[in-house]
């Protein structure tokens, strides 16, 4: 499935990327060249555009490295940033959901709509929660960040669950690590457990690991106030729309 990923198939909710233009590049002292909304598209002339070049590991740019242009436009920074590859950097975001239940087992509702719970992770060094996914290494089918919260013996079963899930998004991710020449593209897949007694869900719960210093992982009630990263929130909102759930 992931081998056939050829590029962005749709844009993010915003007309222009926003996080990818944050002035201060993450975990660095590098400041982007300011890019107003109207100057983001490459086809718009921007004669004074002269962004700095930044690559975190400071490796020389090989002559063979293709400096492709970010498909969503200017970011105010050239180079690879902290990303591993020039061009698209592949990612996978599983969105694991189940219905929120009342004490009697019935599905909890708000404004007549069913409410979801989603599996989230939190690093000890971050104030935000995140979906349990991330960057894919070449040849890998599960992200390292996901492997850190799942015990090894459950990885093949989780892959099987992914294969049965519903793809909710495939394309560009507005991420603060993006540059003019390197960016993140993801596949987001919803794995929804309809039945509270689902055997696979119980197995998943039993194979989660979240002890320090590993990321903490738990089920979190879904609504618009959930403190997820902005691009993860957009992916989660697509799932609530797919399932007709409250958001």
QUINOR-V14445 format. One record per residue. N is the residue number from 0. RES is the residue in one letter. SS is DSSP state (hx for helix, st for strand, lp for the rest). PHI is phi in whole degrees, -180 to 180 (NA if undefined). OMEGA is omega in whole degrees, -180 to 180 (999 if undefined). Layout:
{{N;RES;SS;PHI;OMEGA} {N;RES;SS;PHI;OMEGA}}
This chain:
{{0;X;lp;NA;-176} {1;X;hx;-74;-179} {2;X;hx;-65;-177} {3;X;hx;-90;-178} {4;X;lp;-69;-173} {5;X;lp;-114;179} {6;X;lp;150;-177} {7;X;lp;-61;179} {8;X;lp;-107;176} {9;X;lp;-162;-180} {10;X;lp;-90;174} {11;X;lp;-73;-175} {12;X;lp;-60;-179} {13;X;lp;-72;178} {14;X;lp;-65;178} {15;X;lp;-126;176} {16;X;lp;-66;-176} {17;X;lp;-115;-180} {18;X;hx;-59;-179} {19;X;hx;-72;177} {20;X;hx;-117;175} {21;X;lp;-53;-171} {22;X;lp;-59;180} {23;X;st;-94;-180} {24;X;lp;-70;-175} {25;X;lp;-56;175} {26;X;lp;55;179} {27;X;lp;-156;175} {28;X;lp;-105;-177} {29;X;lp;-77;-180} {30;X;st;-110;-180} {31;X;lp;-74;169} {32;X;lp;-73;-177} {33;X;lp;-63;-179} {34;X;lp;-125;176} {35;X;lp;-70;-177} {36;X;hx;-50;-173} {37;X;hx;-70;-180} {38;X;hx;-104;-179} {39;X;lp;-66;-177} {40;X;lp;-64;-179} {41;X;lp;-62;-176} {42;X;lp;-73;177} {43;X;lp;-88;-179} {44;X;lp;-66;-180} {45;X;lp;-148;-168} {46;X;lp;-62;-176} {47;X;lp;-86;-177} {48;X;lp;-65;-179} {49;X;lp;-144;-175} {50;X;lp;-74;175} {51;X;st;-69;177} {52;X;st;-107;-179} {53;X;st;-143;171} {54;X;st;-133;-169} {55;X;lp;-60;-176} {56;X;lp;-86;173} {57;X;lp;62;176} {58;X;lp;-71;177} {59;X;lp;-66;176} {60;X;lp;-79;-180} {61;X;lp;-71;-180} {62;X;lp;-61;-178} {63;X;lp;-84;-179} {64;X;lp;-70;-179} {65;X;lp;-79;179} {66;X;lp;-87;179} {67;X;lp;-74;-179} {68;X;lp;-93;177} {69;X;lp;-54;-175} {70;X;lp;-66;180} {71;X;lp;-98;175} {72;X;lp;112;-175} {73;X;lp;-69;177} {74;X;lp;-122;-178} {75;X;lp;90;-179} {76;X;st;-150;175} {77;X;st;-96;178} {78;X;st;97;-177} {79;X;st;-103;-177} {80;X;st;60;178} {81;X;lp;-97;179} {82;X;lp;-78;-173} {83;X;lp;-81;-172} {84;X;lp;-126;164} {85;X;lp;-70;-178} {86;X;st;78;-177} {87;X;st;-74;172} {88;X;st;-110;-172} {89;X;st;-76;177} {90;X;st;-142;177} {91;X;st;-136;179} {92;X;st;-126;172} {93;X;st;-73;177} {94;X;st;-115;-173} {95;X;st;-95;-175} {96;X;st;-129;172} {97;X;st;-151;179} {98;X;st;-79;172} {99;X;lp;-72;-175} {100;X;st;-114;169} {101;X;lp;-78;-179} {102;X;lp;-60;-179} {103;X;lp;-85;178} {104;X;lp;94;179} {105;X;lp;-73;-178} {106;X;st;-76;-180} {107;X;lp;-72;-179} {108;X;st;-127;174} {109;X;st;-142;-175} {110;X;lp;54;178} {111;X;lp;71;-179} {112;X;st;-101;177} {113;X;st;-65;179} {114;X;lp;-106;-179} {115;X;st;-101;163} {116;X;st;-118;-178} {117;X;st;-127;179} {118;X;st;-80;-179} {119;X;st;-128;176} {120;X;st;-127;179} {121;X;st;-142;176} {122;X;lp;-82;178} {123;X;lp;-60;-177} {124;X;lp;-99;-177} {125;X;lp;-122;176} {126;X;lp;-90;-177} {127;X;lp;-106;169} {128;X;st;-89;-179} {129;X;st;-147;171} {130;X;st;-71;-175} {131;X;lp;-80;179} {132;X;lp;-151;179} {133;X;st;159;-174} {134;X;st;-66;176} {135;X;lp;-103;173} {136;X;lp;-77;179} {137;X;lp;-55;179} {138;X;lp;85;-179} {139;X;lp;-94;179} {140;X;lp;-105;177} {141;X;lp;-123;180} {142;X;lp;-67;179} {143;X;hx;-59;-179} {144;X;hx;-62;178} {145;X;hx;-72;180} {146;X;hx;-62;-179} {147;X;lp;-71;-179} {148;X;lp;-109;177} {149;X;st;-118;175} {150;X;lp;-69;-172} {151;X;hx;-53;-175} {152;X;hx;-68;180} {153;X;hx;-97;-177} {154;X;hx;-57;180} {155;X;hx;-62;179} {156;X;hx;-69;177} {157;X;hx;-65;177} {158;X;hx;-62;177} {159;X;hx;-64;177} {160;X;hx;-63;177} {161;X;hx;-61;-178} {162;X;hx;-62;180} {163;X;lp;-95;-177} {164;X;lp;-78;-179} {165;X;st;-106;177} {166;X;st;-71;-178} {167;X;st;-108;179} {168;X;st;-161;175} {169;X;st;-148;-180} {170;X;st;158;-174} {171;X;st;-67;176} {172;X;st;-117;177} {173;X;lp;-76;-173} {174;X;lp;-124;-179} {175;X;lp;-66;178} {176;X;lp;-87;-178} {177;X;lp;-66;175} {178;X;lp;-134;177} {179;X;lp;-64;-172} {180;X;lp;-120;-180} {181;X;st;-147;-177} {182;X;st;-155;-177} {183;X;st;-105;172} {184;X;st;-124;-176} {185;X;st;-129;166} {186;X;st;-115;179} {187;X;st;-108;-176} {188;X;st;-125;178} {189;X;st;-89;174} {190;X;st;-115;-173} {191;X;st;-108;177} {192;X;st;-101;-176} {193;X;lp;-76;-173} {194;X;lp;-104;-179} {195;X;lp;-67;179} {196;X;lp;-101;-179} {197;X;lp;-56;-177} {198;X;hx;-63;-178} {199;X;hx;-66;178} {200;X;hx;-65;178} {201;X;hx;-64;177} {202;X;hx;-66;177} {203;X;hx;-59;-180} {204;X;hx;-58;-177} {205;X;hx;-74;-178} {206;X;lp;-104;175} {207;X;st;-77;175} {208;X;lp;-135;-177} {209;X;lp;-148;-179} {210;X;lp;-83;178} {211;X;lp;-59;2} {212;X;lp;-88;177} {213;X;lp;-70;176} {214;X;lp;-61;174} {215;X;st;-79;-178} {216;X;st;-135;-179} {217;X;st;-162;176} {218;X;st;-87;-177} {219;X;st;-127;177} {220;X;st;-62;-177} {221;X;lp;-98;164} {222;X;lp;-155;-172} {223;X;lp;-68;-180} {224;X;lp;-89;-178} {225;X;lp;-59;-174} {226;X;lp;-81;176} {227;X;st;-91;170} {228;X;lp;-57;-173} {229;X;hx;-55;-178} {230;X;hx;-71;175} {231;X;hx;-70;179} {232;X;hx;-64;179} {233;X;hx;-63;179} {234;X;hx;-65;180} {235;X;hx;-65;179} {236;X;hx;-64;177} {237;X;hx;-65;179} {238;X;hx;-69;179} {239;X;hx;-62;177} {240;X;hx;-67;180} {241;X;hx;-62;-176} {242;X;hx;-94;-179} {243;X;lp;66;-176} {244;X;lp;-96;178} {245;X;lp;-71;173} {246;X;lp;-141;999}}
